[in-house]
Amino acid sequence: MWQTLFHIRPEWLTWMLIAWAACSVLLLGRLAWKQRFNADTLGYIPVLAVLGVMIGVVLPALSEEQGLPIRGYGVMLLVAFVSGVSLAVWRARRMGLDTEIIFSLAFWVFIAGIVGARLFYVIEYWEKFKQDTVWKTLVEVVKVTEGGLVVYGSAIGVGIALLLFVRRHKLPGLALADLIAPSTMLGLALGRLGCFLNGCCFGDVCQLPWAVQFPWQSPPHVRQIERGQLYLHGLQLPGTAGQAAVVEKVEPGSPAERAGVRAGERIVRVAGGGVDERVTNVEEAQAALLSIHVPGDPITVFTGNGQASKTWTVEQPLGRSLPIHPAQLYSAIDAGLLCLFLLAYYPYRRRDGEVFALLITIHPVSRFLLEVIRTDETAVFGTGLSISQNVSLLMLAAAAGLWVWLLRRPRGSAWPLQVTAAARV
């Protein structure tokens, strides 16, 4: 796990804004020179303006004391996007196609993919983003580089962008979908490495030789505490949200046990290390105890009616998570293998759309199975399945319909077969 790679100094943001202005002028000038100021050229202006606002207003708001944090997750997203586009451009060039199509599509797909993935996540976890003011809520929503993107949300955004792009430019949609299908899987494979650096999208507890542990206050560590799987300063609290903060277990030999804390006692207040909070449920107790973590800090818990108190000292930093499945790496390997398979199948496709159909057939199956060992999402809609598993089933149904439709179409490709045959990769 490596969430923050480095920080950008505040003055560098000014240079980023200047670079954005220069690149925007060059891009619009190049488009105007090739196709004049038509609707397509003018369509770039709102998106470029939004990027300018992001750099000039939002990024400074996200800065910390050391500067703007550059997250490993965000860097890997960028690497994934550039790699996917590069693969599509290389393959298009080998097929004798105009690579400008790929560059133009990439611009819109990137924006639509990020927006769709973030909106899906924000809607799913709205309570985590809702703040006192609209501005604070917006700031939380745009913290994309810290994680919080859903692949299926990105797929919806990309699908909409692809449909609009194909319609506007009168391109063969299924042929284009086939071309970029391997690129999407390459991007997903690299993006999942970003998930590993960030600690999100984690798996369940296991004892396999390749199991991994994440550090204190990482997403897996916090989730295991919330579920009552870990001792928190020697105390194990209930793993069900909304319950009273009743101590279920006390770690044998821990400072908490020596201080006299016993199972069955209800915590009503936590103090120490600059914290003094009254707690009414287990979530508040966990948050208060997590905020006390510096060795040497005193911890005082008030139990019962608040009159009895037990005090001890933090002897060592809070530990790591329990060993868990590196589900992010499983997903990266899965997406990488699917990318290679789609590349190998592409020259042998009989109809446009078959490569894309394979993608939306195989990926939902592997994603459904991977969700079994992931614990970062809970069941929804009373189905006993996570939201990603529900979407996987819907995608499989769509894939079945697409296959039925494709197999009724005559064989052939919108692009010359002799060109696509030469594009064996």
C-alpha positions, -999 to +999 in steps of 0.1 A: +000+000+000+014+034-010-014+059-010+006+092-014+036+092-037+047+128-032+033+163-028+032+191-054+043+225-040+017+252-042+036+273-067+037+244-091-001+246-095+004+280-112+026+264-138+001+236-142-026+263-149-003+279-175+004+246-191-034+239-193-039+273-210-012+266-235-023+231-243-059+243-246-049+270-271-028+245-291-056+219-291-083+243-303-059+258-328-051+224-343-088+214-345-097+247-360-069+243-386-081+208-395-119+212-393-126+249-386-147+260-357-175+235-362-197+220-336-171+193-328-144+219-321-166+241-300-177+210-280-142+208-265-145+243-249-168+233-220-147+203-211-114+223-213-131+250-191-140+224-165-104+211-164-093+247-159-116+251-130-103+218-115-067+230-118-073+266-107-099+261-080-105+225-069-068+213-067-058+242-044-088+233-022-075+197-020-040+207-010-025+198+024+002+216+044+030+199+023+012+207-009-011+189-033-009+151-026-002+129-056-019+096-049-007+063-062-043+055-072-045+086-094-011+080-110-021+045-119-054+057-134-034+080-156-010+052-166-039+030-173-056+056-196-024+063-215-016+026-219-051+018-231-051+047-256-016+038-268-026+002-275-057+013-294-037+038-315-010+012-323-035-013-334-055+013-354-023+024-372-015-013-381-050-016-396-046+015-417-072+035-398-071+072-390-057+074-355-073+108-350-105+088-344-089+071-314-075+104-299-108+122-303-127+093-287-101+089-259-107+125-248-145+120-244-142+085-230-118+096-203-141+124-190-172+102-193-155+072-177-143+092-147-176+110-142-196+077-145-174+058-122-174+085-096-212+092-097-219+054-093-196+054-062-211+086-047-246+074-051-237+040-036-220+056-006-237+090-004-236+092+034-198+093+033-198+124+010-227+144+025-212+174+044-225+205+062-222+227+031-226+222-007-189+233-012-176+208+013-197+181-002-184+190-037-148+189-025-153+154-011-170+143-043-141+154-065-113+137-045-111+111-072-073+104-068-079+090-033-100+062-046-138+057-050-144+047-086-167+019-097-158-001-128-194-006-138-201+031-134-172+038-157-186+013-182-219+031-183-203+065-188-180+051-215-209+034-232-229+066-234-199+086-247-192+059-273-227+059-286-228+097-289-194+097-305-203+070-331-236+088-339-219+122-344-191+109-365-211+082-383-187+054-375-193+017-374-200+014-337-196-024-332-163-023-352-150+005-330-162-013-298-142-044-309-111-023-315-111-007-281-123-037-261-087-050-253-076-015-244-103-013-217-091-045-201-055-033-202-066-001-185-085-020-159-056-043-152-033-013-145-061+006-126-064-023-102-028-019-093-038+016-082-065+000-060-037-021-044-017+010-037-048+027-023-059-003-002-095-003-016-114-032-033-099-056-008-106-092-001-117-113+029-094-128+056-074-158+045-043-178+055-029-184+020+009-180+014+003-149-007-021-132+017-013-095+024-017-072+054-025-035+052-014-009+077-032+009+104-062+030+093-061+015+058-096+006+044-091-032+052-079-024+087-108+000+095-134-025+080-120-053+101-123-031+132-159-022+122-168-058+119-153-067+153-125-088+138-097-069+154-089-057+189-088-019+192-065-009+220-072-044+235-110-041+231-132-060+207-165-042+200-196-054+182-194-057+144-229-046+137-236-009+130-259+009+153-254-013+183-244+000+217-206+001+223-206-030+246-172-046+250-174-082+236-139-093+244-108-079+261-074-090+247-057-112+273-026-095+288-034-062+272-031-028+290-069-026+288-072-059+307-047-047+333-067-015+337-097-036+346-119-034+315-142-064+313-164-079+287-200-068+289-192-033+300-208-005+279-186+024+268-203+058+270-174+082+268-138+080+255-110+105+264-073+109+259-048+121+233-067+153+227-101+134+224-130+137+247-161+122+231-194+109+244-205+079+224-239+065+218-231+036+195-203+013+184-193+035+153-187+065+175-167+045+200-145+030+172-139+064+157-129+079+191-106+050+199-090+051+164-081+087+169-060+079+199-030+061+185+003+078+195+024+057+219+024+073+253-011+088+249-035+080+278-068+063+271-097+066+295-130+049+288-161+057+309-185+028+313-220+022+327-236+055+336-204+074+330-192+074+366-168+044+364-136+049+343-106+028+333-073+044+322-043+030+304-016+041+281-010+034+244+021+012+245+026+007+207+011+018+174-021+001+163-012-030+142-019-041+107-050-058+093-055-095+094-040-113+063-064-110+034-068-120-002-051-095-025-083-092-045-069-061-064-041-082-078-065-110-087-086-085-106-055-071-123-044-106-135-079-114-146-082-082-167-047-087-181-055-123-193-088-112-208-069-084-227-046-110-242-074-133-251-094-105-268-062-095-288-057-131-299-094-136-309-097-103-328-082-115-362-106-144-361-139-126-355-166-133-380-188-103-374-183-068-359-193-069-322-180-104-314-149-092-295-170-067-275-196-094-268-169-117-255-158-089-232-192-084-216-197-122-214-164-132-197-158-101-174-191-102-156-185-139-147-151-133-133-162-102-115-192-120-100-168-147-086-142-122-074-170-105-054-173-136-033-140-130-017-143-092-015-157-077+017-157-040+008-193-041-006-224-053+012-255-070-002-281-047-017-318-048-028-324-078-005-307-101-031-279-113-009-256-101-036-234-070-038-243-042-062-214-053-086-228-089-086-263-075-095-248-054-123-228-085-135-260-105-139-276-076-158-246-074-181-247-111-187-283-108-198-273-080-221-245-101-235-269-130-242-292-106-261-262-092-281-250-127-291-285-137-303-286-105-324-251-109-337-255-145-348-284-135-369-264-110-388-244-119-420-207-124-416-183-095-424-167-064-411-172-027-416-135-025-422-117-044-450-111-080-440-076-080-456-067-050-434-080-066-402-063-099-410-030-081-412-036-068-377-029-100-359-014-091-326 
